[in-house]
């Protein structure tokens, strides 16, 4: 139920006198996440659905851009890290009862744990393929 744009994490790298540029290089083929290339902040780019994908493994690259005295860019150094994101399940399929009202009664001398009433709910309708 996280909204699009929800911050889900931060990755940080450090380099002396250098600017770090971050990028997702693997695991985000569907474009589910955004990564701010200068701050390392991850956020959602699409609505998450636990039933479709309960976890993601992203490969993130940090590229240090060193600027030398002559204002020419020296060769950059890169490093990668794996980022694990777990999606928590939310009750996005609330139960729907088969009848709007159920009535039941019980005799005063009924034994403990006597069944009084049985209610039914309709099967959940899922949005992803293969379920009806």
Secondary structure in CASP SS format (residue, H / E / C, confidence):
PFRMAT SS
TARGET T0000
AUTHOR 0000-0000-0000
METHOD secondary structure of the structure
MODEL  1
X C 1.00
X C 1.00
X C 1.00
X C 1.00
X C 1.00
X C 1.00
X E 1.00
X E 1.00
X E 1.00
X E 1.00
X C 1.00
X C 1.00
X C 1.00
X C 1.00
X C 1.00
X C 1.00
X C 1.00
X E 1.00
X E 1.00
X E 1.00
X E 1.00
X E 1.00
X E 1.00
X E 1.00
X E 1.00
X E 1.00
X C 1.00
X C 1.00
X C 1.00
X C 1.00
X C 1.00
X C 1.00
X E 1.00
X E 1.00
X E 1.00
X C 1.00
X C 1.00
X C 1.00
X C 1.00
X C 1.00
X E 1.00
X E 1.00
X E 1.00
X E 1.00
X C 1.00
X C 1.00
X C 1.00
X C 1.00
X C 1.00
X C 1.00
X C 1.00
X C 1.00
X C 1.00
X C 1.00
X E 1.00
X E 1.00
X E 1.00
X E 1.00
X E 1.00
X E 1.00
X E 1.00
X E 1.00
X E 1.00
X E 1.00
X E 1.00
X E 1.00
X E 1.00
X C 1.00
X C 1.00
X C 1.00
X C 1.00
X C 1.00
X E 1.00
X C 1.00
X C 1.00
X C 1.00
X E 1.00
X E 1.00
X E 1.00
X E 1.00
X E 1.00
X E 1.00
X E 1.00
X E 1.00
X E 1.00
X E 1.00
X C 1.00
X C 1.00
X C 1.00
X C 1.00
X C 1.00
X C 1.00
X C 1.00
X C 1.00
X C 1.00
X C 1.00
X E 1.00
X C 1.00
X C 1.00
X C 1.00
X C 1.00
X C 1.00
X C 1.00
X C 1.00
X C 1.00
X C 1.00
X C 1.00
X C 1.00
X C 1.00
X C 1.00
X C 1.00
X C 1.00
X C 1.00
X C 1.00
X C 1.00
X C 1.00
X C 1.00
X C 1.00
X C 1.00
X C 1.00
X E 1.00
X C 1.00
X C 1.00
X C 1.00
X C 1.00
X C 1.00
X C 1.00
X C 1.00
X C 1.00
X C 1.00
X C 1.00
X C 1.00
END
